[in-house]
Amino acid sequence: MHDRFIRLRFLFLITHLLLLLMILIFKKETIVKENGTIFLNIKYREVHAENLQDELNEISNRLDGK
């Protein structure tokens, strides 16, 4: 149970660090919260919170040069 908690906390931390990295890389303009859903306006493109994992994978691939 303790190991699982540590793993979940680590994933939580990594996810938020990647989100911050994404915001810094794409020079975030605004964060808009509508009806409990967070949208990031990044270079005039809205990234929906549900698609965040796909966006993070895309950024990771860009950083890796793929």
TAVENSUL-V54498 format. One record per pair of residues at least 12 apart in sequence whose C-alpha atoms are under 8 Angstrom apart, sorted by the first residue. I is the first residue (numbers start at 1). J is the second residue. Records with the same first field share a line. If there is no record, write none. Layout:
I = J / J
This chain:
18 = 56
19 = 56
22 = 56 / 59
23 = 42
26 = 42 / 43
27 = 42 / 43
28 = 40 / 41 / 42 / 43
29 = 41 / 42 / 43
30 = 42
37 = 49
